[in-house]
Amino acid sequence: MEERKKDKYPRCIPRYQHSLHYPLGYPKSLSTTEPPPDFYISPLSKHKKHFHLLPTMRFTLIAAISILSTLASGLALPDLTPRSLVIRPEIGVVIKEDFPTTSFPAAPAEVSRRNGAHNVKTLLCFVVPPCSGKCTISFSDALTATGSRRLQLFSLGGCAAGGNTWISKPYTDVHKATFLVSGPGLAVVVEDFGLTFDCPVTTTKYGFELQPVWDDDSVTWDISKGGLIITCG
């Protein structure tokens, strides 16, 4: 009699019922005498009727769990990147020596002088909220710059206001700095007499005046995008 061929897998196990030994997504109702993919029968499992995961499947599941844990932990982390508060002027007024009773809008802001005369200045008002640390004044991103390309910064005896003119404005107070402007980018600080100061603990207004330097000078800027700013913190 021809000897019966041995089955590749033992037939003592009619179906795979232990959910802990199924791959993810494998149909539990499937009835078959062949083990699921990536399973093998160990010598001990023939007696216990259990299938065991192949090592490759184990590593795959461990890697997937590790990746999911990393993503979940990353989403839970707060954004701790420090940020500085940039404050732009709330009011800008251009005043001109040739028109002493007229107020001009700062569109654009301008500082200029031609042949030692025809002076044009810009008055600014900043409203700085309470913040900690040091506040710093800087100038950047001029629209145009010709001649000496310099401007001097003075504090005012009060905040600039709409309607200020050459003969009607807060008094010019303290020379704070001189900047050398080169167009886009940060201006070079030529003189610094107080560009850094303690930030206010209550909302405070600061008035500034920008003046031309030497006989021929012209600098213009958009106060909403560049020019003089105060950085808090």
C-alpha atoms as an extended CHARMM CRD file, in Angstrom:
* protein
*
       233  EXT
         1         1  MET       CA              0.0000000000        0.0000000000        0.0000000000  PROA      1               0.0000000000
         2         2  GLU       CA              1.2600000000        3.4190000000       -0.8640000000  PROA      2               0.0000000000
         3         3  GLU       CA              2.2850000000        5.2400000000        2.2340000000  PROA      3               0.0000000000
         4         4  ARG       CA              0.1490000000        8.2790000000        2.8480000000  PROA      4               0.0000000000
         5         5  LYS       CA              2.0830000000       11.5150000000        2.3870000000  PROA      5               0.0000000000
         6         6  LYS       CA              2.5270000000       13.5840000000        5.4730000000  PROA      6               0.0000000000
         7         7  ASP       CA              0.6910000000       16.9100000000        5.4950000000  PROA      7               0.0000000000
         8         8  LYS       CA              2.7730000000       19.9800000000        5.4250000000  PROA      8               0.0000000000
         9         9  TYR       CA              0.9080000000       21.2290000000        8.4890000000  PROA      9               0.0000000000
        10        10  PRO       CA             -0.7780000000       19.0720000000       11.1460000000  PROA      10              0.0000000000
        11        11  ARG       CA             -4.5440000000       18.7020000000       10.7270000000  PROA      11              0.0000000000
        12        12  CYS       CA             -5.2130000000       18.5870000000       14.4510000000  PROA      12              0.0000000000
        13        13  ILE       CA             -5.8540000000       22.3190000000       14.3430000000  PROA      13              0.0000000000
        14        14  PRO       CA             -9.1260000000       22.9830000000       12.4550000000  PROA      14              0.0000000000
        15        15  ARG       CA             -9.0570000000       26.7760000000       12.6420000000  PROA      15              0.0000000000
        16        16  TYR       CA             -7.0720000000       29.5920000000       14.2460000000  PROA      16              0.0000000000
        17        17  GLN       CA             -9.0690000000       30.7320000000       17.2210000000  PROA      17              0.0000000000
        18        18  HSD       CA             -6.6030000000       32.4680000000       19.5170000000  PROA      18              0.0000000000
        19        19  SER       CA             -6.7770000000       36.1870000000       18.5630000000  PROA      19              0.0000000000
        20        20  LEU       CA             -3.4430000000       36.9190000000       20.1910000000  PROA      20              0.0000000000
        21        21  HSD       CA             -1.7130000000       34.8850000000       17.4840000000  PROA      21              0.0000000000
        22        22  TYR       CA             -3.4050000000       36.5480000000       14.4830000000  PROA      22              0.0000000000
        23        23  PRO       CA             -1.6390000000       39.1790000000       12.3950000000  PROA      23              0.0000000000
        24        24  LEU       CA             -3.3600000000       42.5650000000       12.4080000000  PROA      24              0.0000000000
        25        25  GLY       CA             -6.3390000000       42.5280000000       10.0410000000  PROA      25              0.0000000000
        26        26  TYR       CA             -6.3350000000       38.7250000000        9.5180000000  PROA      26              0.0000000000
        27        27  PRO       CA             -9.9610000000       37.4030000000        9.3400000000  PROA      27              0.0000000000
        28        28  LYS       CA            -10.7130000000       35.4340000000       12.4900000000  PROA      28              0.0000000000
        29        29  SER       CA            -13.5800000000       33.4890000000       10.8790000000  PROA      29              0.0000000000
        30        30  LEU       CA            -11.3320000000       31.9610000000        8.2180000000  PROA      30              0.0000000000
        31        31  SER       CA            -11.3550000000       28.1560000000        8.3950000000  PROA      31              0.0000000000
        32        32  THR       CA             -8.3320000000       26.5160000000        6.8660000000  PROA      32              0.0000000000
        33        33  THR       CA             -5.7340000000       23.8850000000        7.5730000000  PROA      33              0.0000000000
        34        34  GLU       CA             -2.9050000000       26.2020000000        6.5560000000  PROA      34              0.0000000000
        35        35  PRO       CA             -1.4750000000       28.7380000000        8.9540000000  PROA      35              0.0000000000
        36        36  PRO       CA             -1.8660000000       32.4670000000        8.3330000000  PROA      36              0.0000000000
        37        37  PRO       CA              0.9050000000       34.3620000000        6.5140000000  PROA      37              0.0000000000
        38        38  ASP       CA              4.1180000000       34.9640000000        8.4500000000  PROA      38              0.0000000000
        39        39  PHE       CA              3.2500000000       32.2180000000       10.9390000000  PROA      39              0.0000000000
        40        40  TYR       CA              5.0750000000       29.0160000000       11.6830000000  PROA      40              0.0000000000
        41        41  ILE       CA              4.4680000000       26.0690000000       13.9940000000  PROA      41              0.0000000000
        42        42  SER       CA              7.1230000000       25.4880000000       16.6040000000  PROA      42              0.0000000000
        43        43  PRO       CA              7.6850000000       21.9460000000       17.8660000000  PROA      43              0.0000000000
        44        44  LEU       CA              5.9550000000       22.8520000000       21.1190000000  PROA      44              0.0000000000
        45        45  SER       CA              3.0290000000       24.5020000000       19.4350000000  PROA      45              0.0000000000
        46        46  LYS       CA              2.0010000000       21.2400000000       17.7660000000  PROA      46              0.0000000000
        47        47  HSD       CA              0.9610000000       20.0480000000       21.2010000000  PROA      47              0.0000000000
        48        48  LYS       CA             -0.4270000000       23.3790000000       22.4400000000  PROA      48              0.0000000000
        49        49  LYS       CA             -2.2670000000       24.1760000000       19.1950000000  PROA      49              0.0000000000
        50        50  HSD       CA             -0.6870000000       27.6250000000       18.9670000000  PROA      50              0.0000000000
        51        51  PHE       CA              0.9320000000       29.4420000000       16.1110000000  PROA      51              0.0000000000
        52        52  HSD       CA              3.7820000000       31.8880000000       16.6780000000  PROA      52              0.0000000000
        53        53  LEU       CA              4.7020000000       35.0640000000       14.8570000000  PROA      53              0.0000000000
        54        54  LEU       CA              7.7450000000       34.9870000000       12.6270000000  PROA      54              0.0000000000
        55        55  PRO       CA             10.5960000000       37.2060000000       13.8620000000  PROA      55              0.0000000000
        56        56  THR       CA             10.1210000000       39.5130000000       10.8550000000  PROA      56              0.0000000000
        57        57  MET       CA              6.5080000000       40.1720000000       11.8440000000  PROA      57              0.0000000000
        58        58  ARG       CA              7.5470000000       40.8800000000       15.4320000000  PROA      58              0.0000000000
        59        59  PHE       CA             10.1230000000       43.4450000000       14.3520000000  PROA      59              0.0000000000
        60        60  THR       CA              7.6070000000       45.0860000000       12.0000000000  PROA      60              0.0000000000
        61        61  LEU       CA              5.0310000000       45.4970000000       14.7650000000  PROA      61              0.0000000000
        62        62  ILE       CA              7.6320000000       46.8150000000       17.2200000000  PROA      62              0.0000000000
        63        63  ALA       CA              8.8930000000       49.3620000000       14.6800000000  PROA      63              0.0000000000
        64        64  ALA       CA              5.3370000000       50.5230000000       13.9230000000  PROA      64              0.0000000000
        65        65  ILE       CA              4.5420000000       50.9710000000       17.6220000000  PROA      65              0.0000000000
        66        66  SER       CA              7.8010000000       52.8850000000       18.1250000000  PROA      66              0.0000000000
        67        67  ILE       CA              7.0500000000       55.2720000000       15.2200000000  PROA      67              0.0000000000
        68        68  LEU       CA              3.5040000000       55.9280000000       16.4540000000  PROA      68              0.0000000000
        69        69  SER       CA              4.7690000000       56.6160000000       19.9710000000  PROA      69              0.0000000000
        70        70  THR       CA              7.3350000000       59.0950000000       18.6480000000  PROA      70              0.0000000000
        71        71  LEU       CA              4.7310000000       60.9430000000       16.5830000000  PROA      71              0.0000000000
        72        72  ALA       CA              2.2930000000       61.0880000000       19.4820000000  PROA      72              0.0000000000
        73        73  SER       CA              4.9230000000       62.4350000000       21.8740000000  PROA      73              0.0000000000
        74        74  GLY       CA              6.0110000000       65.0380000000       19.3030000000  PROA      74              0.0000000000
        75        75  LEU       CA              2.4630000000       66.3170000000       18.8610000000  PROA      75              0.0000000000
        76        76  ALA       CA              2.0950000000       66.7160000000       22.6080000000  PROA      76              0.0000000000
        77        77  LEU       CA              5.1690000000       68.9370000000       23.0230000000  PROA      77              0.0000000000
        78        78  PRO       CA              4.4660000000       72.6770000000       23.3170000000  PROA      78              0.0000000000
        79        79  ASP       CA              6.2530000000       75.1640000000       21.0790000000  PROA      79              0.0000000000
        80        80  LEU       CA              8.8290000000       76.7180000000       23.4140000000  PROA      80              0.0000000000
        81        81  THR       CA             10.5970000000       78.8340000000       20.7730000000  PROA      81              0.0000000000
        82        82  PRO       CA             11.2390000000       82.2810000000       22.2820000000  PROA      82              0.0000000000
        83        83  ARG       CA              9.7410000000       85.1710000000       20.3990000000  PROA      83              0.0000000000
        84        84  SER       CA             10.4750000000       88.9110000000       20.5360000000  PROA      84              0.0000000000
        85        85  LEU       CA              7.7320000000       91.4900000000       20.2680000000  PROA      85              0.0000000000
        86        86  VAL       CA              8.3160000000       93.9130000000       17.3840000000  PROA      86              0.0000000000
        87        87  ILE       CA              6.6140000000       97.2800000000       17.8340000000  PROA      87              0.0000000000
        88        88  ARG       CA              6.1090000000       99.6620000000       14.9080000000  PROA      88              0.0000000000
        89        89  PRO       CA              5.0870000000      103.3010000000       15.1560000000  PROA      89              0.0000000000
        90        90  GLU       CA              1.3930000000      104.0330000000       15.4970000000  PROA      90              0.0000000000
        91        91  ILE       CA              1.7770000000      107.5790000000       14.1830000000  PROA      91              0.0000000000
        92        92  GLY       CA              4.1560000000      108.9930000000       11.5910000000  PROA      92              0.0000000000
        93        93  VAL       CA              4.2990000000      112.6230000000       10.4520000000  PROA      93              0.0000000000
        94        94  VAL       CA              6.6430000000      114.2670000000        7.9350000000  PROA      94              0.0000000000
        95        95  ILE       CA              7.5100000000      117.9020000000        8.5480000000  PROA      95              0.0000000000
        96        96  LYS       CA              9.2480000000      120.2080000000        6.0420000000  PROA      96              0.0000000000
        97        97  GLU       CA             11.2470000000      123.3700000000        6.5680000000  PROA      97              0.0000000000
        98        98  ASP       CA              9.9240000000      124.8210000000        3.3020000000  PROA      98              0.0000000000
        99        99  PHE       CA              6.3080000000      124.3360000000        4.4890000000  PROA      99              0.0000000000
       100       100  PRO       CA              6.4820000000      125.2370000000        8.2010000000  PROA      100             0.0000000000
       101       101  THR       CA              2.7290000000      125.1780000000        8.8630000000  PROA      101             0.0000000000
       102       102  THR       CA              1.8380000000      122.0440000000        6.8970000000  PROA      102             0.0000000000
       103       103  SER       CA              1.7220000000      118.4690000000        8.1970000000  PROA      103             0.0000000000
       104       104  PHE       CA              2.5120000000      115.6670000000        5.7370000000  PROA      104             0.0000000000
       105       105  PRO       CA              1.6300000000      111.9730000000        6.0740000000  PROA      105             0.0000000000
       106       106  ALA       CA              4.5130000000      109.5270000000        6.4350000000  PROA      106             0.0000000000
       107       107  ALA       CA              3.7530000000      107.8220000000        3.1440000000  PROA      107             0.0000000000
       108       108  PRO       CA              6.5850000000      107.2730000000        2.8070000000  PROA      108             0.0000000000
       109       109  ALA       CA              8.4960000000      108.5360000000        5.8330000000  PROA      109             0.0000000000
       110       110  GLU       CA             11.3710000000      110.7770000000        4.7980000000  PROA      110             0.0000000000
       111       111  VAL       CA             14.5510000000      112.4260000000        6.0300000000  PROA      111             0.0000000000
       112       112  SER       CA             16.3730000000      114.7040000000        3.5750000000  PROA      112             0.0000000000
       113       113  ARG       CA             18.4660000000      117.8010000000        2.9530000000  PROA      113             0.0000000000
       114       114  ARG       CA             19.6350000000      119.4140000000       -0.2840000000  PROA      114             0.0000000000
       115       115  ASN       CA             22.6730000000      121.7120000000       -0.4600000000  PROA      115             0.0000000000
       116       116  GLY       CA             22.4990000000      122.2880000000        3.2800000000  PROA      116             0.0000000000
       117       117  ALA       CA             18.8660000000      123.4500000000        3.1720000000  PROA      117             0.0000000000
       118       118  HSD       CA             15.3070000000      122.2710000000        2.4530000000  PROA      118             0.0000000000
       119       119  ASN       CA             15.3130000000      120.0770000000        5.5470000000  PROA      119             0.0000000000
       120       120  VAL       CA             12.7480000000      117.3010000000        5.8950000000  PROA      120             0.0000000000
       121       121  LYS       CA             12.2520000000      115.3120000000        9.1310000000  PROA      121             0.0000000000
       122       122  THR       CA              9.9690000000      112.5090000000       10.3340000000  PROA      122             0.0000000000
       123       123  LEU       CA              8.2310000000      112.3820000000       13.7230000000  PROA      123             0.0000000000
       124       124  LEU       CA              7.1050000000      109.0320000000       15.1660000000  PROA      124             0.0000000000
       125       125  CYS       CA              5.0240000000      107.8330000000       18.0810000000  PROA      125             0.0000000000
       126       126  PHE       CA              5.4230000000      104.3300000000       19.5440000000  PROA      126             0.0000000000
       127       127  VAL       CA              3.0380000000      102.7310000000       22.0400000000  PROA      127             0.0000000000
       128       128  VAL       CA              4.9390000000      100.0180000000       23.9320000000  PROA      128             0.0000000000
       129       129  PRO       CA              2.9130000000       97.5400000000       26.0200000000  PROA      129             0.0000000000
       130       130  PRO       CA              4.2090000000       96.1120000000       29.3230000000  PROA      130             0.0000000000
       131       131  CYS       CA              6.9870000000       93.5950000000       28.6900000000  PROA      131             0.0000000000
       132       132  SER       CA              9.9890000000       92.2250000000       30.5460000000  PROA      132             0.0000000000
       133       133  GLY       CA             13.6900000000       92.5610000000       29.8300000000  PROA      133             0.0000000000
       134       134  LYS       CA             15.3810000000       95.0940000000       27.5960000000  PROA      134             0.0000000000
       135       135  CYS       CA             13.8930000000       97.0380000000       24.6960000000  PROA      135             0.0000000000
       136       136  THR       CA             16.0570000000       97.8210000000       21.6610000000  PROA      136             0.0000000000
       137       137  ILE       CA             15.6420000000      100.4320000000       18.9160000000  PROA      137             0.0000000000
       138       138  SER       CA             16.8370000000       99.5930000000       15.4030000000  PROA      138             0.0000000000
       139       139  PHE       CA             16.4330000000      100.7360000000       11.8110000000  PROA      139             0.0000000000
       140       140  SER       CA             16.1830000000       98.5540000000        8.6930000000  PROA      140             0.0000000000
       141       141  ASP       CA             14.8480000000       98.1380000000        5.1500000000  PROA      141             0.0000000000
       142       142  ALA       CA             14.8920000000      101.6460000000        3.7300000000  PROA      142             0.0000000000
       143       143  LEU       CA             13.1220000000      102.1610000000        0.4160000000  PROA      143             0.0000000000
       144       144  THR       CA             15.7620000000      104.5890000000       -0.9080000000  PROA      144             0.0000000000
       145       145  ALA       CA             19.0470000000      105.9940000000        0.3940000000  PROA      145             0.0000000000
       146       146  THR       CA             21.2840000000      108.5590000000       -1.3220000000  PROA      146             0.0000000000
       147       147  GLY       CA             23.8330000000      111.1990000000       -0.3300000000  PROA      147             0.0000000000
       148       148  SER       CA             25.2900000000      110.6260000000        3.1190000000  PROA      148             0.0000000000
       149       149  ARG       CA             22.6540000000      107.9090000000        3.7090000000  PROA      149             0.0000000000
       150       150  ARG       CA             22.7090000000      108.8070000000        7.4110000000  PROA      150             0.0000000000
       151       151  LEU       CA             20.0190000000      109.8200000000        9.8300000000  PROA      151             0.0000000000
       152       152  GLN       CA             20.1040000000      110.9300000000       13.4440000000  PROA      152             0.0000000000
       153       153  LEU       CA             17.6080000000      109.7510000000       16.0380000000  PROA      153             0.0000000000
       154       154  PHE       CA             16.3930000000      112.1090000000       18.7870000000  PROA      154             0.0000000000
       155       155  SER       CA             13.8360000000      111.5840000000       21.5160000000  PROA      155             0.0000000000
       156       156  LEU       CA             10.9390000000      114.0260000000       21.6990000000  PROA      156             0.0000000000
       157       157  GLY       CA              9.4430000000      115.8240000000       24.6890000000  PROA      157             0.0000000000
       158       158  GLY       CA              6.1410000000      114.0940000000       23.8660000000  PROA      158             0.0000000000
       159       159  CYS       CA              4.6200000000      111.7010000000       21.3710000000  PROA      159             0.0000000000
       160       160  ALA       CA              4.1630000000      112.8180000000       17.7680000000  PROA      160             0.0000000000
       161       161  ALA       CA              0.5970000000      113.5000000000       16.7310000000  PROA      161             0.0000000000
       162       162  GLY       CA             -1.2760000000      114.0610000000       13.5200000000  PROA      162             0.0000000000
       163       163  GLY       CA             -1.1900000000      117.7550000000       12.6490000000  PROA      163             0.0000000000
       164       164  ASN       CA              2.3630000000      118.3600000000       13.9170000000  PROA      164             0.0000000000
       165       165  THR       CA              4.2760000000      120.8160000000       11.7310000000  PROA      165             0.0000000000
       166       166  TRP       CA              7.7740000000      122.3010000000       11.4920000000  PROA      166             0.0000000000
       167       167  ILE       CA              6.7990000000      125.0640000000       13.9400000000  PROA      167             0.0000000000
       168       168  SER       CA              4.2910000000      123.1020000000       16.0290000000  PROA      168             0.0000000000
       169       169  LYS       CA              5.5820000000      119.8460000000       17.4860000000  PROA      169             0.0000000000
       170       170  PRO       CA              6.9990000000      118.3560000000       20.7160000000  PROA      170             0.0000000000
       171       171  TYR       CA             10.4540000000      119.7240000000       21.4740000000  PROA      171             0.0000000000
       172       172  THR       CA             13.5500000000      117.8540000000       20.2830000000  PROA      172             0.0000000000
       173       173  ASP       CA             15.1980000000      116.3130000000       23.3320000000  PROA      173             0.0000000000
       174       174  VAL       CA             18.1280000000      113.8410000000       23.4580000000  PROA      174             0.0000000000
       175       175  HSD       CA             20.3320000000      112.5290000000       20.6360000000  PROA      175             0.0000000000
       176       176  LYS       CA             19.9510000000      108.7340000000       20.8350000000  PROA      176             0.0000000000
       177       177  ALA       CA             21.8490000000      107.4030000000       17.8210000000  PROA      177             0.0000000000
       178       178  THR       CA             23.0990000000      107.8440000000       14.2580000000  PROA      178             0.0000000000
       179       179  PHE       CA             22.4030000000      105.2200000000       11.5840000000  PROA      179             0.0000000000
       180       180  LEU       CA             24.0900000000      104.5460000000        8.2230000000  PROA      180             0.0000000000
       181       181  VAL       CA             21.4930000000      103.1670000000        5.8160000000  PROA      181             0.0000000000
       182       182  SER       CA             22.2090000000      100.9930000000        2.7840000000  PROA      182             0.0000000000
       183       183  GLY       CA             18.7280000000      100.0720000000        1.5540000000  PROA      183             0.0000000000
       184       184  PRO       CA             17.3160000000       96.6200000000        2.3460000000  PROA      184             0.0000000000
       185       185  GLY       CA             18.6580000000       95.0580000000        5.5370000000  PROA      185             0.0000000000
       186       186  LEU       CA             19.6980000000       96.3450000000        8.9240000000  PROA      186             0.0000000000
       187       187  ALA       CA             21.2300000000       99.8140000000        9.1290000000  PROA      187             0.0000000000
       188       188  VAL       CA             24.6950000000      100.2180000000       10.6490000000  PROA      188             0.0000000000
       189       189  VAL       CA             24.7740000000      101.9330000000       14.0430000000  PROA      189             0.0000000000
       190       190  VAL       CA             27.3900000000      104.6900000000       13.7640000000  PROA      190             0.0000000000
       191       191  GLU       CA             26.6530000000      106.2350000000       17.1760000000  PROA      191             0.0000000000
       192       192  ASP       CA             24.7320000000      104.7150000000       20.0690000000  PROA      192             0.0000000000
       193       193  PHE       CA             23.7110000000      106.9350000000       22.9890000000  PROA      193             0.0000000000
       194       194  GLY       CA             20.7980000000      104.8860000000       24.2470000000  PROA      194             0.0000000000
       195       195  LEU       CA             19.3280000000      102.3960000000       21.7840000000  PROA      195             0.0000000000
       196       196  THR       CA             18.7550000000       99.8750000000       24.5910000000  PROA      196             0.0000000000
       197       197  PHE       CA             16.6030000000      100.6190000000       27.6370000000  PROA      197             0.0000000000
       198       198  ASP       CA             14.4870000000       98.8810000000       30.2760000000  PROA      198             0.0000000000
       199       199  CYS       CA             11.1220000000       97.8360000000       28.8720000000  PROA      199             0.0000000000
       200       200  PRO       CA              8.1560000000       99.5480000000       30.5370000000  PROA      200             0.0000000000
       201       201  VAL       CA              6.0140000000       97.7990000000       33.1570000000  PROA      201             0.0000000000
       202       202  THR       CA              2.9390000000       99.7180000000       31.9870000000  PROA      202             0.0000000000
       203       203  THR       CA              1.8510000000      100.8310000000       28.5090000000  PROA      203             0.0000000000
       204       204  THR       CA              4.0960000000      103.7640000000       27.5810000000  PROA      204             0.0000000000
       205       205  LYS       CA              4.3210000000      106.1610000000       24.6400000000  PROA      205             0.0000000000
       206       206  TYR       CA              7.6710000000      107.1140000000       23.1210000000  PROA      206             0.0000000000
       207       207  GLY       CA              8.1820000000      109.9720000000       20.6820000000  PROA      207             0.0000000000
       208       208  PHE       CA             11.1270000000      110.1620000000       18.2560000000  PROA      208             0.0000000000
       209       209  GLU       CA             12.4300000000      112.5200000000       15.5960000000  PROA      209             0.0000000000
       210       210  LEU       CA             14.6490000000      111.5000000000       12.6820000000  PROA      210             0.0000000000
       211       211  GLN       CA             16.8690000000      114.1550000000       11.0790000000  PROA      211             0.0000000000
       212       212  PRO       CA             19.2080000000      114.2920000000        8.0450000000  PROA      212             0.0000000000
       213       213  VAL       CA             23.0150000000      114.3900000000        8.3600000000  PROA      213             0.0000000000
       214       214  TRP       CA             25.4350000000      116.5680000000        6.3320000000  PROA      214             0.0000000000
       215       215  ASP       CA             24.5970000000      118.7810000000        3.3670000000  PROA      215             0.0000000000
       216       216  ASP       CA             23.0870000000      116.2150000000        1.0290000000  PROA      216             0.0000000000
       217       217  ASP       CA             21.1150000000      113.3220000000        2.3860000000  PROA      217             0.0000000000
       218       218  SER       CA             17.9400000000      111.4130000000        1.5560000000  PROA      218             0.0000000000
       219       219  VAL       CA             16.4040000000      108.3250000000        3.1660000000  PROA      219             0.0000000000
       220       220  THR       CA             12.8350000000      107.0910000000        2.7400000000  PROA      220             0.0000000000
       221       221  TRP       CA             11.0260000000      104.0720000000        4.2450000000  PROA      221             0.0000000000
       222       222  ASP       CA              7.6190000000      102.4800000000        4.7650000000  PROA      222             0.0000000000
       223       223  ILE       CA              6.7930000000      102.6900000000        8.4900000000  PROA      223             0.0000000000
       224       224  SER       CA              4.4850000000       99.6440000000        8.2320000000  PROA      224             0.0000000000
       225       225  LYS       CA              7.2490000000       97.3620000000        6.9080000000  PROA      225             0.0000000000
       226       226  GLY       CA             10.6200000000       98.8810000000        7.7930000000  PROA      226             0.0000000000
       227       227  GLY       CA             12.4140000000      101.8410000000        9.2720000000  PROA      227             0.0000000000
       228       228  LEU       CA             12.5550000000      102.4470000000       13.0090000000  PROA      228             0.0000000000
       229       229  ILE       CA             11.2130000000       99.6950000000       15.2860000000  PROA      229             0.0000000000
       230       230  ILE       CA             11.3600000000       98.8100000000       18.9720000000  PROA      230             0.0000000000
       231       231  THR       CA             11.9880000000       95.1880000000       19.8950000000  PROA      231             0.0000000000
       232       232  CYS       CA             10.6980000000       94.1350000000       23.2990000000  PROA      232             0.0000000000
       233       233  GLY       CA             12.2410000000       91.1510000000       25.0780000000  PROA      233             0.0000000000
